[in-house]
Structure formats: structure tokens, C-alpha cells
């Protein structure tokens, strides 16, 4: 069995230089991308804040019937995703609107109960 020795000093040096150059290029590209992302963070945060403010305004201004319909749709979507085998994070993101709507409806009900019974529950007022 004959073996050949391919690892000569010149070849090793050029391979090492090539790997080092590639590593430098990758590091430069990652640094440039990180700089671009860092520059856009305030812009993304502001647009997210604006979107959440608008969503909250729409939920607070919607009728109870509309909120119930949208909440049921969100629950149905989340259930379909879960049964369909979707990623759990996607299922959780699909259920968030239903949770927000549910909290709004409970808040409205509690506010209406407190105003009409002087802070007592409706069962205690009867």
C-alpha cells in the first residue's frame, strides 16, 4: 500500500491564508449586517409601538359583538394551527388577540357591574 504525502509546507500556508481571508470576510459581513440592524432598531420599535397603540384603540372602540366574533375567530385559528401541527410559537401568537379581546370584554363587564351595583357583584345585589 503506497501513500502519498500531500501536505507540503507551501500548500498548508496557502490553505491557512485562504481560510484566514475567508474568516475576515465573514467577520466583516457580519459586522456590517449588525450595524445595519442596530441602526434600524429605534425605527422598528417606534413602528411596533404605533401598531400596538392602533390595535388597542380598535379593540377598545369595537362593539362587544364584534370583539366576540374576532376573539372566536382567533381561537379557531389557533386551534386549527395546533391540530395541524404548526410550531407552538405560531399557535401562541395566534391566540394573543383572543387573550387581549377577552381581557377587554372582562374589563367592560366588570366596569359595568361596578357602576350599576356600587362595587358589589350582581349576585350579591339580588
C-alpha positions in Angstrom: 0.0 0.0 0.0 1.5 3.2 -1.2 0.6 6.6 0.4 1.4 10.0 -0.9 2.1 12.9 1.4 0.2 15.9 0.0 0.8 18.2 3.0 3.7 20.3 1.8 4.6 23.5 3.6 3.6 25.8 0.7 0.2 24.2 0.4 -0.5 24.4 4.1 0.4 28.1 4.2 -1.8 29.0 1.2 -4.7 27.0 2.7 -4.3 28.7 6.1 -4.1 32.1 4.4 -7.3 31.3 2.4 -9.1 30.3 5.5 -8.0 33.4 7.4 -9.1 35.6 4.5 -12.5 33.9 4.4 -12.9 34.3 8.1 -12.0 38.0 7.8 -14.6 38.4 5.0 -17.3 36.7 7.1 -16.5 38.8 10.1 -16.7 42.0 8.0 -20.0 41.0 6.6 -21.5 40.1 10.0 -20.2 43.4 11.4 -21.8 45.3 8.6 -25.1 43.5 8.9 -25.1 44.0 12.7 -24.5 47.7 12.2 -27.5 48.0 9.8 -29.7 46.1 12.2 -28.6 48.3 15.1 -29.4 51.4 13.1 -32.9 50.2 12.4 -33.9 49.1 16.0 -35.4 52.5 17.0 -37.3 52.7 13.8 -38.7 49.2 14.3 -39.6 49.9 18.0 -41.5 53.0 17.0 -43.5 51.3 14.3 -44.3 48.4 16.6 -45.4 50.9 19.3 -47.6 52.7 16.8 -49.2 49.4 15.6 -49.9 48.2 19.2 -51.4 51.6 20.0 -53.7 51.4 17.0 -54.7 47.8 17.7 -55.6 48.8 21.3 -57.6 51.7 20.0 -59.6 49.4 17.7 -60.2 46.9 20.4 -61.3 49.5 22.9 -63.6 51.1 20.3 -65.2 47.9 19.0 -68.6 46.6 20.0 -69.0 43.6 22.2 -70.4 41.5 19.3 -67.6 42.4 17.0 -65.0 41.6 19.7 -66.6 38.2 20.4 -66.6 37.3 16.7 -62.9 38.3 16.3 -62.0 36.5 19.5 -63.7 33.3 18.4 -62.0 33.6 15.0 -58.6 33.9 16.7 -59.3 30.9 19.0 -60.4 28.9 15.9 -57.3 29.8 14.0 -55.1 28.9 17.0 -56.9 25.6 17.4 -56.6 24.8 13.7 -52.8 25.6 13.8 -52.4 23.4 16.9 -54.3 20.5 15.3 -52.5 21.0 12.1 -49.1 20.6 13.8 -47.9 24.1 13.5 -45.0 25.4 15.6 -46.0 26.2 19.1 -44.8 29.8 18.9 -47.1 30.4 15.9 -50.0 28.9 17.9 -49.2 31.2 20.8 -49.0 34.3 18.5 -52.4 33.3 17.0 -54.1 33.2 20.5 -52.7 36.6 21.6 -55.5 38.6 20.0 -58.1 36.4 21.7 -56.5 37.0 25.1 -56.4 40.8 24.5 -60.1 40.8 23.4 -61.1 38.5 26.4 -59.4 40.9 28.8 -61.2 43.8 27.3 -64.6 42.1 27.5 -64.0 41.1 31.1 -62.9 44.7 31.9 -66.0 46.1 30.3 -68.2 43.7 32.2 -66.6 44.5 35.5 -66.8 48.2 34.8 -70.5 47.9 34.0 -71.1 45.8 37.1 -69.3 48.1 39.4 -71.1 51.2 38.1 -74.6 49.7 38.4 -74.2 47.9 41.8 -71.9 50.3 43.6 -68.9 47.9 43.5 -70.8 44.8 44.7 -71.2 41.8 42.5 -74.5 41.2 40.7 -75.3 38.1 42.7 -74.8 39.9 46.0 -77.0 42.8 44.9 -80.0 40.5 44.2 
